[in-house]
Amino acid sequence: MSGPLTLLLVRHGQSEWNAAGLMQGQTPHVPLTELGHQQAEQAAAELAALGRDGAGPGALISSDLLRAVQTAEHCAAVTGLPVQTTPALREQGYGVLEGRPSRELWDLVDWTDPHWSAAGGESLAQLHDRVAGLFDRLRADPPAAVVALVTHGDTIRAAQAVAAGLGPDQLPAVTPQNGSVTPLVLQR
């Protein structure tokens, strides 16, 4: 396959910890809320509409964290695609800070240093490298010309930076909304 590879980055629906204002990171077991399931259904409907227009995904890959897998299951139901999971699409790991109220983190996290990480966590630079590695593998062996990736907010921001050739210190400031679909084109 030649030409660009189109990625449709789907942010998982609202999770119970999103609703409670808790830092999730790579905590694996956090499920979607009722609103989160509705958001996942909306994202799935958007993928299905792209399919009707001939621009839909030919493959569906998800983070292996529960909130993403539940979102991907909604997408699979309308696209007919099987869900493949990978830890490469996980959210940034926040280690010992996971499960704490997000508002407490403003005084603990050095948001200006892409190499900072909490104990047992992962820096933005490490997240950026993880996403860049996934993109290299997708470019080398794309499963389809259009691939839906169900993932997380910081991971989408890292993906946007990687695709634009920007470093981990230049991630976009805006995190896509839960249940959103963000298209991204990778040159091969």
TIMARDO-766526 format. One record per residue (C-alpha): x, y, z. Coordinates in Angstrom, 3 decimals. Layout:
REM residues N
+----------+----------+----------+
:     east :    north :       up :
+----------+----------+----------+
:        X :        Y :        Z :
...
+----------+----------+----------+
//
This chain:
REM residues 188
+----------+----------+----------+
:     east :    north :       up :
+----------+----------+----------+
:    0.000 :    0.000 :    0.000 :
:    1.369 :    3.411 :   -0.928 :
:    0.214 :    6.916 :   -0.140 :
:   -0.759 :    8.447 :    3.159 :
:   -2.187 :    6.513 :    6.082 :
:   -5.290 :    8.082 :    7.620 :
:   -5.806 :    7.614 :   11.345 :
:   -9.103 :    8.330 :   13.062 :
:   -8.210 :    8.982 :   16.700 :
:  -11.199 :    8.228 :   18.909 :
:  -11.038 :    9.444 :   22.492 :
:  -12.825 :    7.091 :   24.855 :
:  -16.153 :    8.143 :   26.344 :
:  -16.394 :    9.630 :   29.814 :
:  -15.229 :    7.197 :   32.478 :
:  -16.271 :    6.977 :   36.111 :
:  -12.956 :    8.590 :   37.083 :
:  -13.379 :   11.397 :   34.510 :
:  -16.733 :   12.151 :   36.154 :
:  -15.204 :   12.022 :   39.636 :
:  -12.225 :   14.213 :   38.666 :
:   -9.618 :   11.540 :   39.394 :
:   -6.301 :   11.049 :   37.600 :
:   -6.602 :    7.822 :   35.601 :
:   -3.357 :    7.346 :   33.728 :
:   -2.917 :    3.644 :   33.064 :
:   -5.289 :    2.382 :   35.763 :
:   -6.797 :   -0.535 :   33.822 :
:  -10.222 :   -1.187 :   35.350 :
:  -12.079 :    2.162 :   35.103 :
:  -15.367 :    1.709 :   33.160 :
:  -17.434 :    4.170 :   31.163 :
:  -20.337 :    6.068 :   32.688 :
:  -23.769 :    6.088 :   31.064 :
:  -22.782 :    9.379 :   29.394 :
:  -19.527 :    7.713 :   28.321 :
:  -21.434 :    4.952 :   26.558 :
:  -23.538 :    7.598 :   24.792 :
:  -20.374 :    9.428 :   23.714 :
:  -18.893 :    6.137 :   22.480 :
:  -22.062 :    5.493 :   20.471 :
:  -21.762 :    8.963 :   18.917 :
:  -18.118 :    8.331 :   17.963 :
:  -19.131 :    4.959 :   16.514 :
:  -21.879 :    6.643 :   14.491 :
:  -19.315 :    9.101 :   13.133 :
:  -17.082 :    6.204 :   12.034 :
:  -20.082 :    4.472 :   10.439 :
:  -20.971 :    7.671 :    8.532 :
:  -17.411 :    7.875 :    7.217 :
:  -17.777 :    4.280 :    6.063 :
:  -20.918 :    5.145 :    4.120 :
:  -18.949 :    7.951 :    2.453 :
:  -16.155 :    5.526 :    1.525 :
:  -13.687 :    7.043 :    4.001 :
:  -14.322 :    4.708 :    6.918 :
:  -11.798 :    2.600 :    8.773 :
:  -10.649 :   -0.764 :    7.541 :
:   -9.092 :   -1.641 :   10.904 :
:   -9.912 :   -0.877 :   14.549 :
:   -7.157 :   -0.808 :   17.163 :
:   -7.709 :    0.143 :   20.804 :
:   -5.796 :    0.825 :   23.961 :
:   -6.123 :   -2.198 :   26.231 :
:   -7.486 :   -0.103 :   29.133 :
:  -11.160 :   -0.848 :   29.925 :
:  -12.575 :    2.611 :   29.133 :
:  -11.030 :    2.477 :   25.655 :
:  -12.022 :   -1.152 :   25.035 :
:  -15.636 :   -0.373 :   25.963 :
:  -15.576 :    2.544 :   23.516 :
:  -14.012 :    0.347 :   20.829 :
:  -16.752 :   -2.242 :   21.313 :
:  -19.332 :    0.400 :   20.330 :
:  -17.227 :    1.194 :   17.250 :
:  -16.911 :   -2.488 :   16.358 :
:  -20.677 :   -2.969 :   16.627 :
:  -21.379 :   -0.416 :   13.873 :
:  -18.331 :   -0.946 :   11.634 :
:  -18.234 :   -4.745 :   11.773 :
:  -14.496 :   -4.580 :   12.432 :
:  -12.825 :   -6.754 :   15.060 :
:  -11.131 :   -4.908 :   17.924 :
:   -7.386 :   -5.381 :   18.247 :
:   -5.816 :   -4.067 :   21.464 :
:   -2.357 :   -2.755 :   22.209 :
:   -0.684 :   -1.194 :   25.248 :
:    0.997 :    1.246 :   22.820 :
:   -2.252 :    3.275 :   22.815 :
:   -2.507 :    3.563 :   26.610 :
:   -2.770 :    6.902 :   28.361 :
:    0.332 :    8.482 :   29.865 :
:    1.171 :    6.628 :   33.076 :
:    0.988 :    8.763 :   36.211 :
:    2.255 :    6.098 :   38.619 :
:    1.637 :    6.967 :   42.280 :
:   -0.603 :    9.897 :   41.305 :
:   -3.274 :    7.689 :   39.708 :
:   -6.525 :    7.685 :   41.629 :
:   -5.846 :   11.085 :   43.220 :
:   -8.050 :   14.103 :   42.548 :
:   -6.816 :   15.834 :   39.402 :
:   -7.084 :   19.281 :   41.005 :
:   -4.373 :   18.284 :   43.530 :
:   -1.896 :   17.660 :   40.738 :
:   -1.408 :   21.278 :   39.694 :
:    1.022 :   21.718 :   42.586 :
:    2.737 :   18.335 :   42.133 :
:    3.293 :   18.005 :   38.384 :
:    5.923 :   19.974 :   36.453 :
:    3.823 :   20.571 :   33.325 :
:    6.705 :   22.483 :   31.667 :
:    9.214 :   19.607 :   31.695 :
:    8.538 :   16.873 :   29.093 :
:   10.974 :   14.596 :   30.957 :
:    9.239 :   14.846 :   34.351 :
:    7.354 :   11.812 :   35.603 :
:    5.746 :   10.736 :   38.853 :
:    7.244 :    7.751 :   40.651 :
:    6.244 :    4.660 :   38.686 :
:    4.898 :    6.818 :   35.874 :
:    5.868 :    7.929 :   32.411 :
:    7.059 :   11.295 :   31.090 :
:    5.569 :   13.082 :   28.109 :
:    8.822 :   12.288 :   26.285 :
:    8.303 :    8.575 :   26.946 :
:    4.671 :    8.809 :   25.810 :
:    5.794 :   10.653 :   22.667 :
:    8.382 :    7.931 :   21.945 :
:    5.792 :    5.180 :   22.491 :
:    3.374 :    6.794 :   20.033 :
:    6.183 :    7.432 :   17.514 :
:    7.103 :    3.738 :   17.683 :
:    3.499 :    2.714 :   17.043 :
:    3.295 :    5.076 :   14.077 :
:    6.531 :    3.637 :   12.642 :
:    5.015 :    0.132 :   12.853 :
:    1.752 :    1.291 :   11.256 :
:    3.631 :    3.001 :    8.428 :
:    5.745 :   -0.095 :    7.808 :
:    2.817 :   -2.529 :    7.832 :
:   -0.530 :   -0.707 :    7.684 :
:   -3.539 :   -2.942 :    8.371 :
:   -5.683 :   -0.664 :    6.146 :
:   -5.555 :    2.711 :    4.404 :
:   -7.776 :    4.141 :    7.157 :
:   -7.329 :    2.939 :   10.745 :
:   -9.448 :    3.881 :   13.768 :
:   -7.384 :    4.129 :   16.964 :
:   -9.368 :    4.230 :   20.213 :
:   -7.238 :    5.906 :   22.815 :
:   -6.868 :    8.658 :   25.431 :
:   -6.532 :   12.429 :   25.615 :
:   -2.792 :   12.791 :   26.243 :
:   -2.066 :   10.019 :   23.760 :
:   -4.013 :   11.898 :   21.079 :
:   -2.054 :   15.076 :   21.850 :
:    1.199 :   13.085 :   21.538 :
:   -0.037 :   11.585 :   18.249 :
:   -0.756 :   15.045 :   16.885 :
:    2.760 :   16.189 :   17.803 :
:    4.412 :   13.088 :   16.308 :
:    2.463 :   13.429 :   13.049 :
:    3.446 :   17.110 :   12.792 :
:    7.116 :   16.346 :   13.446 :
:    7.021 :   18.147 :   16.805 :
:    8.802 :   17.060 :   19.958 :
:    7.346 :   16.133 :   23.346 :
:    7.731 :   19.731 :   24.493 :
:    5.346 :   20.888 :   21.734 :
:    2.205 :   18.816 :   22.318 :
:   -1.014 :   20.695 :   21.528 :
:   -2.490 :   22.342 :   24.619 :
:   -6.075 :   21.298 :   23.895 :
:   -7.217 :   17.793 :   24.751 :
:   -9.989 :   16.457 :   22.489 :
:  -13.366 :   15.887 :   24.151 :
:  -14.480 :   12.456 :   25.311 :
:  -16.093 :   10.578 :   22.435 :
:  -14.538 :   12.785 :   19.755 :
:  -12.990 :   11.596 :   16.481 :
:   -9.833 :   13.405 :   15.377 :
:   -8.545 :   12.638 :   11.867 :
:   -4.800 :   12.556 :   11.329 :
:   -2.839 :   11.820 :    8.168 :
:    0.558 :   10.116 :    8.349 :
:    2.832 :   10.422 :    5.347 :
:    4.629 :    7.206 :    4.507 :
+----------+----------+----------+
//
